[in-house]
């Protein structure tokens, strides 16, 4: 069985579910701050009505929810389960990459899905706010491949999350191709789009919705996150690129550090910060302290050193 694992957190699992069809769907359960204002990924202790499969893997059903910081909410994987009436796997990023990869060895193929392309970055780009989840996911996939599991990274809708520009991402894609990391491309058809549309209408996601907007014929510049990020909506959002995680690891400094230290995601955040790479965890901590988004982003810029 194949697992389409959303490695970018938030709404990436929506796109992963559309791509998966009848195959298994999973996520690293880290929600956007508007859904879960507690910093960091949702820990296992906050999961409710899930099946504990052991080793950091949980199965969410349409009844599942999370309870954290006095709030009750559904992760977007739980939202997918509810809409599609399909169980969705939740992978615990507080496990070491080596531990989680062994747990995921129950699957014979793992597709790590990233919407937007942050995983193609180095980890410290000026406009990059959330390198951690993707980098951790890439480290897990590289470890899984070492165990003999067929593993790939699929980057869908380049630039759709408004962090790294499409021009920069195309340059990074070319660099990955020169390094032998590019395996090919993938598109989304009408049947998959119907699933994606149904999920975008119910779950919390902006990046995964860009492909839907493009499929409906929208074309041109746009904004997201309340106007704080610039994106382009066009047919490129319907296309993705496939990568070898082991080869891609060599190009992503953040992922390489996590891989080398075999660090759980919270420890990984501090390792990256020590190397001048603040992450979405640090951004969320600044927001909890009462800083506005623009103030928090400016503070993160001051922390960057690479």
N, C-alpha and C positions, 0 to 999 in steps of 0.2 A: 504494500500500500504506500502511496505517495502522501507526503505532508506538505501543504502549502503554508509555510510559516511566515507570518508578517513580522519582520524584524524591526520595523521603524516605530512601533508603538502607535497609539491612537487609532486613526481610521484606516491604516494600511491593511488591516485584516478584512476590510470591506472589499478592497480590490482583490486580495488573495482569495476570498471566497468566490468571487466571480470567475477567477481563473481556474479554480480547483474543480469545478463541476461536481462530479460524484466522489472525488477524492477527499482526503481529510484536510481540514483547515485548522490552523493554530495561530496563536499570537503570544508575544511577550506583553503581558498586561500592564502597559504604562499609558495612562490616559492624559489627555490634554488638561491643562490647569482649570479650564472652565467646567470640566466634568468632575475632576478629583483634585481639589486644591491642597492635598497633602503631598509634599515633595516625594518624588521617587516612584518606582513601579508599585503596583498594588501587591502587597505581600500575601502569601498563602493564608495567613491568619485572618485576612479580611474577606476571603472568599466564602460565599454561602451557597448551599445547595449544589455543590460540585462533587464529583467523584474523585477521590485521591487515588491516582494510579501508581504512586510511589516514584521516588527519584526526582521529585520536582515537576511532575506532570499531572495535570488535573483536567477533568473533562467537564465542561460546562454544558448545561442543557437549557432549554427555553425557560426553565424556572430559576436558573441561577442568577445571583446578584452579588454585589460587594457592599460591605459596610465598613466605613473608615472615617475617622475624624468626625463622627456624629452624622455622617451622610450615608444615605443608601442610594446606590446607583448601579448601573450595569456597565461593565467594560464593553468596548465595541465588539469584542468577540462574543460576549453574552448577547449583545443586540443581534448579531448575525445568527446566533443559535435560535433566538426568538423569532426572527423574521422568516428564516428558512426552515424552521422546525428541524434543525440539524445540530448534533452535538459538535462542539468546538473545543479544541485542546488549548489549555493555558500552560505555557512553559515558564517556570520560575527563574527569572534572571538573577536571583540572589544565590543561585548555585554557581559553582565554578564552571567555565566553559567545558572543561573536560568531563565534569560530572553530568552536565546537561546533555552533552553529545552522546554519552553512553546511554542515557535514558531514552534519547530519541532514536537509538539503534533499532527499536522495534519497527521503524519504518525503513523500507528499502530504498526510498528516494526522498530527499528533502529539498524543496524549493524555497529559498529565502526571498520574500517579496519586500521590496522597498519602493515606495511611491515617491517620486521626486528626484532621488539620486544622491542623497547625503552620503550614502555608503561609498560613492566614488570620490569623495573628498579626502583630504589629508587628515582633517580633524581640527584644524585651527584657522580655517579661512575666516576672514573678517565678518562675512555675512552669515556664517554658519552658527546656528543657535543650538542645534540638537544632534551632535555627533555620536552621543554615547550609546543609545539603543541600537543603532545600525552597526556601530563598530563592535559592540558586544555580540550581536547576532552573527556578524561575519566571522568573529573568532570561534563561535560555536560551530558554524558550518565548516570552517577549516579543520577543526578537531574532528568533526564527524567524518569528513572525507578521509582522514588518516585512519579511521576505524573501518574503512572499506565501504562506507555508505555513499551512494551516489548523491552528490550535493551540488547545487547550483545557486547563484544569486540572480534574481530577475529584477531589473530596475525598470519600473513602469513610469510613463509620463514624465520625462525629464523636465525638471524645473517646476513641477506642479505644486510643490510645497512652498515656493517663494523664498527659499534660502539661498542656494547656489544658482547663479544665472545659467541659462541654457548654453550660452556661449562657452562659459567656463566648463560646464559639464561635457560638452562636445569635445573640448580639448582633453579632458580627463579620459573620456571614452577612447579617444585616439591613442592616448598614452597606454591605456589598458590593452588596446589591440596590439600595439607594438610589443608589449610585454607578454603577449600570448594568452591574456586573460579572457578575451572576448570569444564567446562560443557561438553567437548567432543572435537572432532577433525573434520577437514574438509579437503577435497582434491580438486584438480582441474583436470577436465577431458579434453578430446580432444577438445570438442566444446568451452569450456572456454579458452583453450590454443590458439585456432585460433583467438579469440578476443584479447587476451593478446598480441599475436605476432603482430597483425595489429597495435595495439596501441604503443607497444614498438618501432616499426619502425618509428613512426611519432612523438611521444611525448618525452619529456625530462625526462628520468628516468634511473637509473642504478640498484637500488634495485629490482624493479619490473621485470627487465630484467633477473635476476638471475634464476627465475623459467623457463623462456623460454630456457635459455642456458642448464639447467638441462634436460628439456624435449627433447632437441635435442641430448642428450647423453653426454654432457660435464661433466667431473668429476675431481675434484681436487682443489688445492688452487689457488687463483687468487687475483687480486687487483682491486680497484676502486678509484674514485676521484683522478685520475692522479697518482696512485700508493701510495697514502697516507693512504689507509685503506686496511686491509687484510680480505678476505672472503674465504669461501669454497663453491664451486659449486657442488651440488650433488642432489640426488632425494629428500632429506629433504626439498628442496626449494618448492616442489610441495604440501607440507602439511601445514596446519594451525591448530591453537588451539582456542577453544571458551571459553570465560570467562564471568562470572557474573561481571558487572562493579562495583556493590556495594561492593562485596567481594574483588575485585582487588584493589579498592580504599584504603583499609586498608593497602596494601603492598607498595603503591606508595606514598612516602612522598610528592613529588612535587604536585601530583594531589590532595592529601588530603589538602594541604595548600590552593590551588586554590579553592577547594570545600568549605572549611571553611570560607574563606574570600569572596567567591562569586565574584571573581575578573575577570574583562575583561583581555584579554591576555597581554596587555601592562602593566597594573598594576600588573598582576600576575608575570611578569618577575622581577619586582623590589622586590616583596615579596620573591620570590625564592632566589634572589641574597642576600637579607638580612639574609637568612638562609644558606648561603654558597653554593648556587646552581646557578652558572651562566648558561645562556641558549644560544640558537642559536641567540636570539636577541642581546645579548651582543657580541657574536662572530661577527655578521654582523656589529655592530657599530665599532668594532676594525678594521675590514677589510676596512671600509669606511675611517678610520683615516689613512690608508696607510700601516698598518702592513701586513706582509705576512701571509699566512695561518698558518704556523708553529709558527710564533711569536704570533699570536692571540690565538692559542690553548694553548701555554705556559702561556700566560697571564691569560687565563681562569683557568688553573690548579692552579695558585696562588690564585685565588678567592675562590676555593673550600675549605670547612671547615668540611664537614661531611663524 
